[in-house]
Amino acid sequence: MNEIPIETVIRENIKSLRKQLGWSQEFLAEKTGVSAPYITQIEVGKRTPSLDIVEKLASALGVEYKVLFEPRNSPADISSGNFSKHLLESKLISAITDTIHNEFNA
């Protein structure tokens, strides 16, 4: 059985979640306080994020940090199961937060 390096798992999960949310690397960078070039370097495998950065990325992406460490067997795994649930929760929370923010600023 071939084990996928954990750095690859993290990188692919970050990129997949970001894309499923329809976010640019720049938007993810803004949400995390991490620079966009650093996000790019993570996603292309030039840098490995520290646990602190992984936690920030997971929080911004709306998942528990441990989800980023879970290998996926195929691209279909990414669009089903836990990712879909976490993405739906994240989108709902964002929509509610935006509505509340707009009401208070109106």
N, C-alpha and C positions, 0 to 999 in steps of 0.2 A: 504494500500500500504506500503510495507516494504522499508524503505529508507536505502541505503547502506551508511555506515559511509564514510565521505570524505577521511579519511586516507586510507581506503581500495581502494577507487576509484583511488586515486593518485598512490598508490603502484602497483595496477594491470595495470594501464595505462603505467607506467614507464617500468615495466617488459615486457609487451606486445610489446611496441614500440622497446625496446632494442632487444628483440628476433627477431622481424620482420626485423630489420636491420642486424641481424646476428652477433651482438656484444656480447662480453663477458662482465661480470661485470667489469673486469679489464680495458677493452678498454673504457667503459663508464666513469670509474673513471679517466683515463688519459685525456679524452676529457673535463672533468669538473673540474679537480683539487680536486675532492672529493675522499676520500680513498675507495678502493675496499671493505673493510670490512663494511664501512658505507653504501655503495650501497646494499650490501647483507642484512644488518640489515633493510634497508628501504623495500626491496622487500619481506622479510619474516615477516614484521610487528613488528619488535622489536624497530624501531625508526620511528619517523615522521619527514620528512624534513622540515626545515624552508622555508619561502617563497623565501629567497635568493637562497637556494639550489634547490628548485623547478624550479626557473627561470634558473639556470645554467643547470639543467638536461634537461629542455625543449629546451633550445637553442642548446645543444649538440645533442639532438634527432631530431632537425629540425622542431619543432612545436612551436606554441605560447603557453605560459605557461598555458593559460586558457583551452587548450585541455586536459591537465592532470587532470583537475577538472571535466571533463564531464563524467558522468556515462555511461557505455555501458550496454545494455540489455543482450547481449550474446557475446560469442567469435566471432560470425559472424560480429557483429558491429565493432569489432576491425580491421577486415581485409577488411572493406569496407569504403566508405564515406571519411570523413576527414582524417582518419589515412592514407589511401592509397595515397591520394593526397599529404599530408605532407611528407610521406615517399618517394614518387617519386621525389618531389621537393628536398628533402634532398640528395637523391642519385645523382640527376643531378648536384646539386651544388658541391657535393663532387668530382664527376668525373671531372667537369670543373676546380675546384680548383687544383686537383691533376695534371691535364694536364698542367695548367699554371705553377705550381710549378716545374714540371719536365722540362718544356721548359727553364725556367730561370736558372735551375741548370745544364743544359746540356752544 
